[in-house]
Amino acid sequence: MPTHAQEVGYLTKIDTELLNVRSGPSADTSVVGRVSQGSLMLVVERQGDWVKLSDPLRRGLSEGWVNARFLTVTASGQQNDTQRPTAQAIQPSRYVPRPDPFQITNADFECRESYINEGGFDGCELEVEIEVNIPSIFAPYLRDYVDVTCEAEISYRTQDSYFEQNERESESTSLYLHSGTASETLEIDFDFVYTFEPVVSGKVESLECRPD
């Protein structure tokens, strides 16, 4: 195995059918998960014959320590599985940190006036624009879509209360990738279902969108 595959900051591929991922750099530590053959991972730490891997695409793969003999270096995602690369045959691509491929590009919060409770709102809507832009080096390992969940919390105040209440809602969608990019608008509704008094104000406290 090329020694490049063990170096911190390099991309590497799993070179065995199902690799145990451990909590520490030793075969005596507990298994925290398994990663299948061909998965692209990032080396973030090294101790002797053991390396710590992370998931650069945040696909939910197990992260932790593995023995480096089960890894092979990768370059630009064009490796041929039938021909094992060597240090002389191929030069590995150095992993350069890039901006998060998953971004919230815009968010618009608007409340609907109530026709029943004059001067109040009967619900609010948070419109979230999300975008995925994955570097081309990962193209051979991409699925056709990315599942995304957005979760938001708002605070609101009713007409006869001096204290704010909170409501948390979430919404999920699938973004279909074209050449590693996708964008979509997702709507999160807040209906104040547990409030019987007119709602007179509301604001967004937190918003988080993440791949599932």
Secondary structure, DSSP 8 states (H G I E B T S, - for coil): --GGGGSTTBEEEE-SSEEEEESSSSTTS-EEEEEETT-EEEEEEEETTEEEEE-TT------EEEEGGGEEE-STT---TTS---TTT----B------SEEEEEEEEEEEE-SSSTTSEEEEEEEEEEEEE--GGGGGG--SEEEEEEEEEEEEEETT-SS-EEEEEEEEEEEE-BTTEEEEEEEEEE--TT--S-EEEEEEEEEEEEE-
